[in-house]
């Protein structure tokens, strides 16, 4: 059986019909639709000479045993955001399945090394706000006590939702045993942004995932009557926050790949007849260079103090979450570029702004690389998310080429 990228596209369409509706994909982790998707996938892999099991965090592992116990891991995630796209995460898994089919056929079910395909549980964090849940358990970076009490919009606890699906959160530490013999990890993903399309390129090799600094920033002023308080006597917390919202754009534009976003603003008392006395905002900053990320964080803090003083306000910061930049393995990156170039005729290196399970695998010390395929209009997490079918087929072929190159590289390692 030779590689058949068209079958991957057909599988993706079949999954979309099974688990989507007029609003998009509905494979939110720990829901019945997600379980239906996983049952569908389990039926697909039964045709192969593989072992299939779920680990203690609900990650799905399909293993094709090889002559060597050294393992090539290929991964993705079947879960989606509500009203999501048909490709985000699922392309990774189903392209990996096609690569597994080809390897099994070529080597009569016994490749030179072991190959494992993983569908990570709850990459999106859409229901409980905790992204990369399954892969963080694998990497040993889980946060059980902070996560067990998380609730969804209906008040259901994360711990209880997991238990309904046969997963006990206290057993997450057991998942690290799946790291045994892992020699490399590959992940294909839609770009989810506009860069490749603007460059006219179908594929790209990913340098790594950007580090993130995410903070809550609260400006404190003085509530006052909007009609009777002169402009020069106001302590307007929103005015200070608005200045910062514009300044972070200047801060980010100093660096080629940096981004800064103030995505949430809440004002108090929040009525038309009152000057804002308190303004709560959030700031998300990202870059692949740790020094640049630290510099942007420092500059934003200094700017917030300056604008607070200008408006006779005060400001305080509280960290919501952060993660360091995760550069991918340099030799695997080179192999990825070679595979992309051989399939598409050209290559392009680029960082990933969104986080991916690959970052957690890399943090576990496993050589890792990602490949991007172009996203039309740069849109994702939306029912109109799309990629040209010829580009999808190219991405499957490039992932397959990368898998072969990586297997050869693993065999040469001591």
C-alpha positions in Angstrom: 0.0 0.0 0.0 1.5 3.3 -1.1 0.8 6.7 0.6 -2.6 8.0 -0.4 -3.0 11.7 0.7 -6.4 11.8 -1.0 -7.6 9.2 1.6 -6.6 11.6 4.4 -8.8 14.4 2.8 -11.7 11.9 2.6 -11.2 10.8 6.2 -11.2 14.5 7.3 -14.5 15.0 5.4 -16.0 11.9 7.0 -15.1 13.1 10.4 -16.5 16.5 9.7 -19.8 15.0 8.6 -19.9 12.8 11.8 -19.0 15.4 14.4 -19.9 18.8 12.9 -23.0 20.8 12.2 -23.9 24.0 10.3 -21.9 26.0 12.9 -18.7 24.0 12.5 -16.8 21.2 14.4 -18.2 20.3 17.8 -15.6 17.9 19.1 -15.0 19.6 22.5 -13.0 17.4 24.8 -14.8 15.3 27.4 -18.1 15.6 25.5 -20.1 12.8 23.8 -19.3 14.2 20.4 -15.6 14.0 21.2 -16.0 10.4 22.4 -17.8 9.6 19.1 -14.9 11.0 17.1 -12.5 8.8 19.1 -14.6 5.7 18.6 -14.6 6.5 14.9 -10.8 6.8 14.9 -10.4 3.6 16.9 -12.4 1.7 14.2 -10.0 3.2 11.6 -6.9 1.8 13.2 -8.3 -1.7 13.6 -7.2 -2.4 10.0 -3.6 -2.1 11.0 -1.3 -4.5 13.0 -1.1 -2.1 15.9 -1.7 -1.9 19.7 -4.2 0.8 20.8 -4.7 2.0 24.3 -5.6 5.1 26.3 -3.2 6.4 29.0 -4.1 7.8 32.4 -4.8 11.2 31.0 -6.9 10.0 28.2 -4.3 10.3 25.5 -4.9 7.8 22.7 -1.8 5.8 21.7 -1.6 3.6 18.5 1.7 1.7 18.4 3.2 -0.2 15.4 6.0 -2.2 17.0 9.3 -2.2 15.2 12.6 -4.1 15.2 14.0 -1.5 17.5 12.2 -0.3 20.6 13.3 3.3 19.8 10.1 5.2 19.0 9.1 7.8 16.4 6.1 9.7 17.7 3.6 11.5 15.4 0.9 13.5 17.1 -2.1 15.7 17.0 -5.5 16.1 18.6 -9.1 15.3 17.6 -10.7 17.7 20.0 -11.9 21.1 18.7 -13.2 24.4 20.0 -17.0 24.9 19.9 -18.0 25.9 16.3 -14.5 25.2 15.2 -12.8 24.3 11.9 -12.6 20.9 10.2 -8.7 20.8 10.1 -7.3 22.2 13.4 -5.8 19.2 15.2 -7.6 16.5 13.2 -5.3 17.0 10.1 -2.4 16.1 12.4 -3.9 12.8 13.5 -5.3 11.7 10.2 -2.2 12.6 8.2 -0.3 10.6 10.9 -2.6 7.7 10.3 -1.9 7.7 6.6 1.8 7.8 7.3 1.4 4.8 9.7 -0.5 2.9 7.0 2.3 3.5 4.5 5.0 2.4 6.9 3.1 -0.7 8.0 2.6 -1.7 4.3 6.2 -1.0 3.3 7.7 -3.0 6.1 5.1 -5.7 6.2 4.0 -4.6 9.7 7.5 -4.6 11.2 9.3 -1.3 10.6 13.0 -0.9 11.6 11.9 1.3 14.6 8.6 1.5 16.5 6.2 4.1 15.3 3.5 5.6 17.6 0.6 7.9 16.7 -0.9 9.9 19.6 -4.1 11.8 19.8 -3.6 14.1 22.7 -6.5 14.7 25.1 -7.9 18.2 25.4 -5.3 20.3 23.5 -7.8 23.1 23.1 -8.9 23.6 26.7 -12.1 24.9 25.3 -14.4 23.7 28.0 -12.4 24.3 31.2 -9.8 26.8 30.1 -6.8 24.5 30.5 -5.0 23.9 27.2 -2.5 21.1 26.5 -4.0 19.0 29.3 -3.0 15.6 28.0 0.4 16.5 26.7 1.3 18.3 29.9 0.6 15.1 31.8 2.9 13.3 29.4 5.6 15.9 29.9 5.2 16.0 33.7 4.3 19.7 33.6 0.7 19.1 34.7 -0.9 21.2 37.4 -3.4 18.8 39.1 -4.3 20.9 42.1 -4.9 24.0 40.2 -6.9 22.2 37.5 -9.1 19.7 39.3 -11.6 22.4 40.5 -11.9 24.2 37.2 -15.6 24.4 36.1 -17.3 24.8 32.8 -20.2 27.2 32.1 -22.6 24.7 33.6 -20.7 24.4 36.8 -19.4 20.9 36.1 -15.9 20.3 37.5 -13.0 19.3 35.3 -12.3 16.4 37.7 -15.9 15.1 37.3 -15.9 15.5 33.5 -12.7 13.5 33.2 -14.1 10.7 35.5 -17.1 10.4 33.3 -14.7 9.6 30.5 -12.8 7.0 32.6 -9.9 9.4 33.5 -8.8 10.1 37.1 -6.8 13.3 37.4 -4.8 12.0 40.3 -3.3 9.4 38.0 -1.8 12.0 35.6 1.8 11.3 36.9 1.5 7.8 35.5 1.4 9.2 32.0 5.2 10.0 31.9 5.9 6.3 31.4 4.7 6.8 27.8 8.0 8.8 27.2 10.0 5.5 27.3 12.1 5.0 24.2 10.7 8.1 22.5 13.4 9.3 20.1 11.6 12.0 18.1 8.2 13.7 17.8 6.7 15.2 14.6 3.5 17.3 14.3 1.8 18.6 11.2 -0.6 21.5 11.8 -2.5 24.1 9.8 -0.8 27.5 10.3 -3.9 29.2 11.7 -2.4 32.5 10.4 -1.9 34.5 7.2 1.9 34.3 6.7 2.2 31.3 4.3 -0.7 32.5 2.2 0.8 36.0 1.9 4.1 34.5 0.8 2.4 32.2 -1.7 3.8 29.1 0.0 1.9 25.9 0.8 4.2 24.6 3.6 6.6 25.9 6.3 9.0 24.5 8.8 8.4 25.7 12.4 11.3 27.1 14.4 9.5 26.7 17.7 6.6 28.0 19.8 6.7 31.5 21.1 7.0 32.1 24.8 4.0 33.8 26.5 3.7 36.4 29.2 0.0 36.8 30.2 -1.0 39.3 32.9 -4.0 41.0 34.4 -3.5 44.8 34.8 -5.8 46.9 36.9 -5.8 50.7 36.8 -7.3 52.5 39.9 -8.7 56.0 39.6 -11.7 57.7 41.1 -15.4 57.2 40.2 -17.0 60.5 39.7 -20.0 62.1 38.1 -19.5 62.5 34.3 -21.3 65.8 34.2 -19.9 67.7 37.1 -16.2 66.5 37.1 -14.0 68.9 35.0 -11.6 67.2 32.6 -8.5 68.4 34.4 -9.8 67.1 37.7 -10.5 63.5 36.6 -8.7 60.4 37.6 -9.9 58.2 34.7 -8.7 54.6 34.9 -9.9 53.9 31.4 -7.8 56.7 29.9 -4.7 55.2 31.4 -5.6 51.7 30.1 -6.4 53.1 26.6 -2.9 54.7 26.4 -1.3 51.4 27.3 -3.5 49.6 24.7 -1.9 51.8 22.0 1.6 51.7 23.4 1.9 47.9 23.3 1.5 48.0 19.6 4.7 50.2 19.4 6.4 47.9 21.8 5.7 44.8 19.7 6.5 46.4 16.3 10.1 46.9 17.4 10.6 43.1 16.9 9.8 41.2 13.7 7.8 38.3 15.1 6.6 39.7 18.4 2.9 40.2 19.2 1.2 42.0 22.1 -2.6 41.9 22.7 -4.9 43.6 25.2 -7.9 41.4 24.6 -10.1 42.2 27.6 -11.3 45.4 29.2 -13.8 45.8 32.1 -14.7 49.1 33.5 -16.3 50.0 36.9 -18.9 51.2 37.6 -19.5 50.7 33.9 -22.3 53.3 33.4 -22.5 56.1 31.0 -22.8 58.8 33.7 -19.6 58.0 35.6 -15.9 58.5 35.1 -14.2 55.0 35.3 -12.8 54.4 38.7 -11.4 51.0 38.0 -10.3 49.4 34.8 -9.3 45.7 34.6 -7.4 44.6 31.5 -5.4 41.7 30.2 -2.2 41.6 28.3 -0.8 38.8 26.2 2.8 39.1 24.9 4.6 36.5 22.7 8.0 36.0 21.1 10.3 33.2 20.3 13.3 35.0 21.9 13.2 34.9 25.7 15.2 38.2 25.9 12.8 40.0 23.6 9.9 38.7 25.6 11.4 39.9 28.9 12.2 43.3 27.3 8.6 43.7 26.1 7.2 42.8 29.5 9.5 45.3 31.2 8.6 48.1 28.7 4.9 47.4 29.2 5.2 47.7 32.9 7.1 50.9 32.7 4.6 52.4 30.3 1.7 51.4 32.5 3.3 53.3 35.4 3.9 56.3 33.2 0.3 56.4 31.9 -1.1 55.8 35.4 0.8 58.8 36.7 -0.3 61.0 33.8 -3.9 60.2 34.7 -3.4 60.5 38.5 -4.1 56.8 38.8 -2.3 53.8 40.2 -1.7 50.4 38.6 -1.0 46.9 39.7 -0.1 43.7 37.8 -0.8 40.1 38.5 0.6 37.2 36.4 -2.1 35.0 34.9 0.2 32.5 33.2 3.5 32.2 31.4 5.5 29.7 29.4 9.1 30.0 28.1 9.8 30.0 24.4 10.3 26.4 23.1 12.8 26.2 20.1 12.5 22.9 18.2 15.4 20.5 17.5 17.9 22.0 15.0 18.5 18.8 13.1 14.9 17.8 12.9 14.2 21.4 11.7 16.7 20.8 8.9 15.1 17.5 8.0 11.7 19.2 8.0 13.0 21.9 5.6 14.4 19.2 3.3 11.0 17.4 3.3 9.1 20.6 2.6 11.5 21.6 -0.2 11.3 18.2 -1.8 7.5 18.2 -1.9 6.8 21.9 -2.7 10.0 23.2 -4.3 10.7 25.8 -1.6 10.8 26.1 2.2 10.3 28.8 4.8 11.1 28.9 8.5 8.6 30.5 10.8 7.7 30.6 14.5 4.4 29.5 15.9 2.4 32.0 17.8 -0.3 29.6 19.0 0.8 26.9 21.5 0.8 23.3 20.5 1.2 19.9 22.1 4.6 19.8 20.4 5.9 22.4 22.9 5.1 20.1 25.9 6.8 17.1 24.2 9.9 19.3 23.5 9.8 20.4 27.2 10.1 16.7 28.1 13.4 16.6 26.4 12.3 14.7 23.3 13.6 16.0 19.9 10.7 17.7 18.3 9.7 19.6 15.1 6.5 20.9 13.6 5.4 21.5 10.0 2.8 24.1 9.0 0.4 24.0 6.0 -1.2 27.2 4.6 -4.5 28.4 6.1 -6.8 30.2 3.7 -7.3 33.9 4.8 -5.4 33.0 8.0 -8.6 31.9 9.7 -8.9 29.2 12.3 -11.2 28.3 15.3 -14.0 29.2 13.0 -16.3 27.2 10.7 -14.8 28.8 7.7 -11.4 27.5 8.5 -10.0 25.9 5.3 -6.9 24.9 3.3 -6.8 24.0 -0.4 -7.1 20.3 -0.9 -3.9 20.2 -3.0 -2.1 21.8 -0.1 -3.5 19.2 2.3 -2.3 16.4 0.1 1.1 18.0 -0.1 1.3 18.3 3.7 0.6 14.6 4.0 3.3 13.8 1.5 5.7 16.1 3.3 5.0 14.6 6.7 5.6 11.2 5.2 8.9 12.3 3.8 9.9 13.8 7.1 8.9 10.6 8.9 11.2 8.5 6.7 14.1 11.0 7.2 13.5 11.0 10.9 13.4 7.2 11.1 16.8 7.0 9.3 18.2 9.7 11.7 16.9 7.7 14.8 18.6 4.5 13.5 21.9 6.3 13.3 21.8 7.5 16.9 23.7 5.6 19.5 
